[in-house]
Structure formats: structure tokens, C-alpha cells
Amino acid sequence: MKAIRLRLSIARRPSRPPRRSMRASAHARAPEPGAVLTKATLRAAELLGLTDAQLARIIGVSGASVSRLRAASRSIDPAAKEGELALTFLRMYRSLNALLGDAASCRAWFHAENAHLGGAPALLVRGVEGLVNVTQYLDAMRGKV
């Protein structure tokens, strides 16, 4: 009888590590907010056809800083001035995308003259006031839909 028990205990598989719930494992791998903000900002700028120099002016950093953002050697701090400007820029892009739906239409609208805004949005967003005005305009237009 003892020999049979010994064989059964040897035949058992080694115990597995405890399973983590999906929520715990997803939380453990959550990306940094700065990395997410950086990736979204760069993607929106690309879809709108902005150069690195134009994006740098919009979010208030140097052209070299945008190059470092692209190289992932730096990220945008959401709590800093550049982070607030990047969040406003993304809010503007999201409103525009919600209204028009595709990147080509968004790019065309962004670079075209707009009588209501008094100029091309791509030129207006170079300053903080212009960025806020364009964002408010799009939010208001979006509210009408």
C-alpha cells in the first residue's frame, strides 16, 4: 500500500503558480500616462499633416524635444505646461475627428481657411489662445450634431 501511495505522489504534476485575475495582470502592465499622451499627440499630429516644428510650436517645446518624443527617449508630462497643451490639442483633434470622421477630411479642414475662425486652424493653433479658440469652436459644432 505504501508503494502505491508513493507512486501517486510522484506522478502528480508540480503545483502551478496562482493565477492572476485579468484585472490584476492588466493593471500590472498599464502604460505610463506620459507615454500614452506622447503616442496620441504624435499620432494626431501625423494625421493632421503637421511637421515636427509645427507640433513643437503648438505644445510649446523645441523641435529637438519633438525628435526625442519620436525616438521614445522622452515623454510628455501630463502635469506640465506641454502636457496641458498636448491634452488640449488632442481634445481638438478628437472633436474634429468626431465631426468629420476620416483623416483626409480632418487634414483638409485643418489646413483650409475658416471664415468663422478668421484663418486656417493650422495657423491659429500655434498660440495657446488660438488652440483654445479652435477647440471651443469644434466643441460647439460637435454639440449641435
Rosetta silent file (secondary structure, phi, psi, omega in degrees, C-alpha in Angstrom):
SEQUENCE: MKAIRLRLSIARRPSRPPRRSMRASAHARAPEPGAVLTKATLRAAELLGLTDAQLARIIGVSGASVSRLRAASRSIDPAAKEGELALTFLRMYRSLNALLGDAASCRAWFHAENAHLGGAPALLVRGVEGLVNVTQYLDAMRGKV
SCORE:     score description
SCORE:     0.000 S_00000001
   1 L     0.000  -40.234 -179.801    0.000    0.000    0.000 S_00000001
   2 H   -64.654  -35.758 -179.823    2.830    2.391    0.834 S_00000001
   3 H   -65.435  -37.541  179.184    4.440    1.779   -2.549 S_00000001
   4 H   -66.856  -43.590  179.110    1.242    2.736   -4.352 S_00000001
   5 H   -62.372  -38.223  179.807    0.906    5.998   -2.397 S_00000001
   6 H   -64.669  -42.618  178.734    4.491    6.877   -3.199 S_00000001
   7 H   -63.554  -40.052 -179.937    3.917    6.368   -6.897 S_00000001
   8 H   -64.759  -40.401 -179.052    0.808    8.556   -6.848 S_00000001
   9 H   -69.992  -31.287  177.935    2.610   11.408   -5.166 S_00000001
  10 H   -73.633  -35.154 -176.537    5.451   11.232   -7.712 S_00000001
  11 H   -72.574  -18.290 -179.683    3.047   11.150  -10.646 S_00000001
  12 L   -64.599  147.225  176.568    1.363   14.394   -9.606 S_00000001
  13 L   -74.753  151.344  175.608    2.243   17.471  -11.560 S_00000001
  14 L   -64.042  149.105 -177.092    4.158   20.187   -9.841 S_00000001
  15 L   -67.563  144.393  179.208    1.919   22.856   -8.467 S_00000001
  16 L   -88.154  154.593  174.367    1.288   25.859  -10.698 S_00000001
  17 L   -67.491  152.161 -177.955    1.725   29.408   -9.559 S_00000001
  18 L   -62.192  143.350  178.971   -1.554   31.008   -8.568 S_00000001
  19 L   -74.484  141.598  174.084   -3.490   32.571  -11.411 S_00000001
  20 L   -94.555  146.576  176.897   -3.808   36.305  -11.520 S_00000001
  21 L   -70.819  160.026  178.721   -7.096   37.807  -12.387 S_00000001
  22 H   -59.602  -38.394 -178.221   -7.332   39.686  -15.699 S_00000001
  23 H   -64.454  -42.872 -178.767   -7.777   42.918  -13.798 S_00000001
  24 H   -68.501  -41.913 -178.739   -4.607   42.427  -11.755 S_00000001
  25 H   -71.824  -35.150  177.350   -2.456   41.443  -14.732 S_00000001
  26 H   -67.588  -37.873 -179.911   -3.779   44.292  -16.895 S_00000001
  27 H   -68.369  -34.979 -178.834   -3.135   46.746  -14.098 S_00000001
  28 H   -67.370  -26.345 -178.405    0.394   45.473  -13.632 S_00000001
  29 L  -106.373   17.013 -178.073    1.163   46.221  -17.288 S_00000001
  30 L   -63.925  132.554 -179.722   -0.615   49.568  -17.559 S_00000001
  31 L   -70.624  159.165  178.592    1.399   52.008  -19.653 S_00000001
  32 L   -68.967  139.526  178.923    2.672   55.253  -18.212 S_00000001
  33 H   -56.298  -37.996  179.301    0.309   58.222  -18.743 S_00000001
  34 H   -64.021  -38.312  179.150    3.136   60.244  -20.278 S_00000001
  35 H   -67.728  -39.923  178.495    3.866   57.533  -22.836 S_00000001
  36 H   -65.469  -45.532  179.333    0.193   57.300  -23.802 S_00000001
  37 H   -62.033  -42.011  179.408   -0.095   61.085  -24.119 S_00000001
  38 H   -62.304  -48.662 -178.376    3.073   61.237  -26.215 S_00000001
  39 H   -62.387  -43.288 -179.646    1.946   58.493  -28.588 S_00000001
  40 H   -65.940  -40.781 -179.915   -1.517   60.013  -29.036 S_00000001
  41 H   -64.747  -45.680  179.270   -0.122   63.505  -29.633 S_00000001
  42 H   -63.656  -38.780  179.614    2.369   62.295  -32.236 S_00000001
  43 H   -66.941  -44.348  179.085   -0.327   60.251  -33.978 S_00000001
  44 H   -63.212  -41.966  178.647   -2.782   63.165  -34.105 S_00000001
  45 H   -62.390  -40.816  178.671   -0.076   65.473  -35.459 S_00000001
  46 H   -63.491  -45.449 -178.944    0.789   62.916  -38.126 S_00000001
  47 H   -65.895  -28.595  178.134   -2.856   62.505  -39.154 S_00000001
  48 L   -87.631   -2.154  177.881   -3.259   66.283  -39.416 S_00000001
  49 L    74.796   32.208 -179.811   -0.132   66.557  -41.557 S_00000001
  50 L   -89.304  143.924  173.600    1.888   68.616  -39.087 S_00000001
  51 L   -81.211  167.952  176.888    5.665   68.830  -39.186 S_00000001
  52 H   -61.079  -38.435 -179.978    7.753   68.376  -36.056 S_00000001
  53 H   -65.370  -39.664  178.500    8.386   72.129  -35.981 S_00000001
  54 H   -66.553  -44.308  178.126    4.643   72.879  -36.137 S_00000001
  55 H   -62.358  -41.712  179.738    3.879   70.385  -33.374 S_00000001
  56 H   -57.946  -42.578 -179.497    6.710   71.806  -31.273 S_00000001
  57 H   -67.230  -38.046 -178.697    5.206   75.273  -31.541 S_00000001
  58 H   -65.325  -45.197 -176.196    1.712   74.033  -30.638 S_00000001
  59 H   -95.077    2.978  172.632    2.770   72.201  -27.467 S_00000001
  60 L    74.295   38.390  176.016    5.455   74.706  -26.505 S_00000001
  61 L  -127.874  173.836  178.208    8.623   72.636  -26.801 S_00000001
  62 L   -81.193  162.802  175.885   11.687   72.755  -29.044 S_00000001
  63 H   -61.644  -35.615  177.789   11.989   70.846  -32.301 S_00000001
  64 H   -64.043  -35.270  178.248   14.707   68.729  -30.702 S_00000001
  65 H   -65.148  -38.750  177.528   12.258   67.762  -27.953 S_00000001
  66 H   -64.948  -38.209  176.375    9.777   66.513  -30.555 S_00000001
  67 H   -61.579  -40.296  177.693   12.566   64.434  -32.101 S_00000001
  68 H   -68.420  -33.687  175.995   13.237   62.907  -28.677 S_00000001
  69 H   -63.314  -44.046  179.120    9.498   62.237  -28.285 S_00000001
  70 H   -64.110  -35.400 -179.967    9.523   60.366  -31.600 S_00000001
  71 L   -80.539   -2.724 -179.467   12.599   58.390  -30.531 S_00000001
  72 L    62.911   22.936  175.155   10.820   57.488  -27.259 S_00000001
  73 L   -92.022    0.021  179.701   13.741   58.816  -25.242 S_00000001
  74 L  -152.917  152.192  174.596   11.398   61.368  -23.686 S_00000001
  75 L  -132.266  165.214 -179.335    7.672   61.576  -22.962 S_00000001
  76 L   -84.274  127.207  176.828    5.210   64.382  -22.347 S_00000001
  77 L   -80.827  114.707 -177.978    4.489   65.033  -18.681 S_00000001
  78 L   -60.018  -23.810 -177.783    0.684   65.400  -18.409 S_00000001
  79 L   -87.214  -12.485 -178.490    1.061   67.737  -15.402 S_00000001
  80 L   -85.983  171.286  178.753    3.455   70.150  -17.156 S_00000001
  81 H   -57.419  -45.580 -179.772    2.543   73.041  -19.469 S_00000001
  82 H   -62.020  -33.312  177.591    3.425   70.962  -22.526 S_00000001
  83 H   -68.010  -42.069  177.961    1.142   68.202  -21.215 S_00000001
  84 H   -64.252  -41.265  178.130   -1.798   70.575  -20.814 S_00000001
  85 H   -67.163  -39.113  177.724   -1.248   71.921  -24.326 S_00000001
  86 H   -64.545  -40.217  177.861   -0.947   68.378  -25.709 S_00000001
  87 H   -64.913  -39.650  177.239   -4.205   67.398  -23.981 S_00000001
  88 H   -66.043  -41.824  176.789   -5.958   70.448  -25.451 S_00000001
  89 H   -59.499  -43.477  178.779   -4.531   69.595  -28.884 S_00000001
  90 H   -66.751  -38.276  176.686   -5.858   66.033  -28.541 S_00000001
  91 H   -61.118  -42.152  177.682   -9.257   67.321  -27.433 S_00000001
  92 H   -61.700  -46.530 -179.211   -9.329   69.480  -30.564 S_00000001
  93 H   -63.092  -42.111 -179.665   -8.365   66.525  -32.755 S_00000001
  94 H   -63.586  -40.491  177.379  -10.972   64.250  -31.179 S_00000001
  95 H   -64.074  -44.623  179.442  -13.709   66.820  -31.736 S_00000001
  96 H   -62.549  -44.087  179.566  -12.628   67.299  -35.344 S_00000001
  97 H   -65.852  -36.032  177.978  -12.471   63.556  -35.940 S_00000001
  98 H   -66.281  -34.823  179.758  -15.914   63.081  -34.373 S_00000001
  99 H   -76.015  -43.616 -171.608  -17.346   65.692  -36.740 S_00000001
 100 H  -102.414  -31.237  170.866  -15.631   64.644  -39.973 S_00000001
 101 L    89.851  -26.651  179.661  -14.758   61.006  -39.395 S_00000001
 102 L  -135.230  157.117 -173.156  -11.660   60.424  -41.519 S_00000001
 103 H   -62.911  -39.017 -178.126   -8.081   61.653  -41.520 S_00000001
 104 H   -64.230  -43.255  178.662   -8.151   63.144  -45.031 S_00000001
 105 H   -66.817  -40.365  178.103  -11.189   65.317  -44.260 S_00000001
 106 H   -61.826  -44.981 -179.569   -9.705   66.369  -40.915 S_00000001
 107 H   -63.332  -43.380  179.943   -6.426   67.330  -42.573 S_00000001
 108 H   -62.914  -45.135  179.854   -8.213   69.306  -45.315 S_00000001
 109 H   -64.242  -41.748 -175.156  -10.357   71.219  -42.792 S_00000001
 110 H   -64.393  -32.947 -176.632   -7.410   71.895  -40.516 S_00000001
 111 H   -97.958   -5.379 -179.144   -5.300   73.493  -43.267 S_00000001
 112 L   -90.418  153.722  175.315   -8.115   75.398  -45.049 S_00000001
 113 L   -63.435  143.166  178.852   -9.179   78.976  -44.337 S_00000001
 114 E  -129.949  115.966 -176.768  -12.157   79.216  -41.994 S_00000001
 115 L   -64.225  -36.412 -179.112  -14.252   82.400  -42.063 S_00000001
 116 L   -67.072  -35.307 -178.865  -15.734   81.761  -38.613 S_00000001
 117 L   -89.231  -18.427 -179.713  -12.316   81.389  -37.008 S_00000001
 118 L    82.684   29.071  178.510  -10.664   84.127  -39.026 S_00000001
 119 E   157.661  179.742  177.508   -7.937   81.993  -40.562 S_00000001
 120 L   -76.891  129.318  179.489   -6.689   78.475  -41.110 S_00000001
 121 H   -53.316  -34.675  179.924   -6.859   76.434  -37.894 S_00000001
 122 H   -60.552  -32.060  177.898   -3.336   75.104  -38.571 S_00000001
 123 H   -83.722  -35.339 -176.843   -2.037   78.664  -38.258 S_00000001
 124 H   -69.028  -34.176 -174.657   -4.294   79.666  -35.377 S_00000001
 125 L   -75.731    1.046  178.012   -3.308   76.792  -33.076 S_00000001
 126 L   -64.927  -25.693  177.574    0.301   77.990  -32.939 S_00000001
 127 L  -111.046  160.278 -178.083   -0.606   80.046  -29.892 S_00000001
 128 H   -61.213  -45.723 -178.573   -2.405   78.982  -26.733 S_00000001
 129 H   -60.765  -43.323  178.964   -5.318   81.362  -27.333 S_00000001
 130 H   -65.447  -40.397  178.427   -5.792   80.096  -30.888 S_00000001
 131 H   -61.562  -44.010  179.309   -5.614   76.464  -29.788 S_00000001
 132 H   -66.354  -42.127 -179.884   -8.269   77.083  -27.153 S_00000001
 133 H   -62.893  -45.089  178.860  -10.470   79.034  -29.607 S_00000001
 134 H   -63.899  -41.079  178.898  -10.321   76.307  -32.265 S_00000001
 135 H   -63.219  -44.712  178.507  -11.045   73.653  -29.622 S_00000001
 136 H   -64.288  -40.083  177.945  -14.047   75.593  -28.294 S_00000001
 137 H   -59.765  -48.621 -179.592  -15.331   76.153  -31.833 S_00000001
 138 H   -65.801  -39.102  177.027  -15.155   72.427  -32.608 S_00000001
 139 H   -61.858  -40.330  178.763  -16.735   71.515  -29.271 S_00000001
 140 H   -66.688  -42.827  177.728  -19.604   73.922  -30.025 S_00000001
 141 H   -64.305  -37.844  179.696  -20.056   72.488  -33.528 S_00000001
 142 H   -67.592  -34.245  179.293  -19.966   68.996  -32.103 S_00000001
 143 H   -66.930  -24.475 -179.665  -22.640   69.916  -29.561 S_00000001
 144 H   -76.696  -24.180 -174.503  -25.032   70.853  -32.386 S_00000001
 145 L   -67.179    0.000    0.000  -24.834   67.421  -34.017 S_00000001
